[in-house]
Amino acid sequence: MRDYFLRNRFAKAWQLADSLASRGLAGVTVSEEIKDIREISCHGSSDTGIGPCDSREESKKYPKSFICAACNCGDFGHTQLTNLDEKHYSKLDYPRVHCPKQMPGFSNYTPLTISENNERKRLMESIFGVEYLSQLLTEKENEK
């Protein structure tokens, strides 16, 4: 059991370091196209009929903002799933950021598997296409 917790803590620390490094000193942000997909993954979209993620929770520190309860990253300014103001850098702005549910738009996105029961991911893949969602991050990384 102890080994599991150590591996989990190491993985979370690596993911945070990877996200911070992807931002760099200049505050590089992900493309609007990828951010739009991430926003649907987290917040849903009335245009697509996809509701918000069940792991999305209201921030206790920042009004009208949300955090991801599944990743356990806490309620801090840099972990908000919304931009608090025009100068704020949200979690969805990082060029590389991981989602515990491996949803579209995130660096660790994987297409839905037969054994996976994620209706929201299935809807997104049927609307946008698995090929498009899988290649989106790869193509944007190659442009840099």
N, C-alpha and C positions, 0 to 999 in steps of 0.2 A: 504494500500500500504506500509506503514511504517513497519508493522508487517512482510510482505513478505521479505523486505530487511534485517531486523534483523534476521529472521530465516535463510535466505540465507548466511549471514555473519557468523552466528554461525555454520552452516553446513560446510562451507569452512574452518573455523578455526579448527573445530573438525577433518576434513579430513586431514589437514596439521599436526595436533598433532598426529593423528593415524599413518601417514606415518613416521614421525620423530621417534616416539616410536618404530615402527617396525624395524627401522634401528639399534636402540640401540647405545651404546657407541662404540661398536666394529665394526660398519659399516657393519652389516650383509646385504647380498644381496639376491635377489630372485634367484631361480634356473635358469640355462640357458634355460631349457625347457619353463618355464613361460615367461622369457624375450623374447625368440624367438616369442612366440605368441603375446606378447605386441608389439613387433616391427612390426609384420605384421598388427596388429590393427592400428598402427599409420602411419607407413611408406609404407605399402603395400609390395608386393613381386612379382617380375616378374615370379617366379616359379609357383605361384598359380594364376596369372592373376588378383590379387587384387591390385588396385591402392591405393595411399596414402589417408589418411583421409582428407576430405575437410576442417577440422578445423586445420590441421597442417599448420603452417606458418614458414617461415624462420626467424631465430633470427636476430634481428638488432644489437645485441652486439657480437655475436659469429659466425664467418664465418663457413659455411657448417654445421650449426646446426639448429634445429627446436624447436618450442614451440607449445603448444596446445592453440589455441585461444578460444576454447569453455569453458575451465575451468577458464579463466581469472586469472591465477596464475602469470602472468608477465614473463618478459624476464630476468631471473636471472640464475646463474650457476646451482643451484639445481633444476631448472624447465626445463632444456634442455632435449629433447627427444633423444639425442645422447650423447655418451661419448666424451667429448672434448679432452681427452688424456687417457692414460692407467691408470692414478690414479684418474680420475674424476668419481664421483658418480652421475649418471643421474637419472632423474625422474623414468625411467623404471627399475632402480635397487632396488627401495624400495620394501621390502617384501609385504607391503600393500600400495596400491595407487589406487585412484578412477578415473574413466573415466566418463565424463558427458554423454557419449553415451552408457555407460555400456557394453563396448566391451569385447570380450574374452581376458583372461589373467589378467584382472584387478580385484581387490578385490570386486567390486560391479557388476561384470558381471551377467547379467540375459539373458536367452535365448530369442530369437526373439518372439514377440507376434504378433497376427493377425493384430492388429491395427498399428503396428510399420512398418515404411517404411525405412528400412536400408539394402540396397542391399549388402553392404560390410559385415555386420554381417551375412546375409543369406549365402553368399558365404563361409565365414569362417566356419559356422556351417555345411554346406554341405561337405566341404573338411575334416574337423577334427572330426566332430560329436559332437552333443550337449552334449551327456553323457560325452565324454572325456573332453571337455572344462569346463563343470560344475564341474567335480570331480578333475580337475587338481590342483586347489588352495587348496582344502580341503585335498587332499592326501599329498601335500607338507607341509602343516601346521602340519599335524599329524606326519610327520617324525621327526620334531624337538624335 
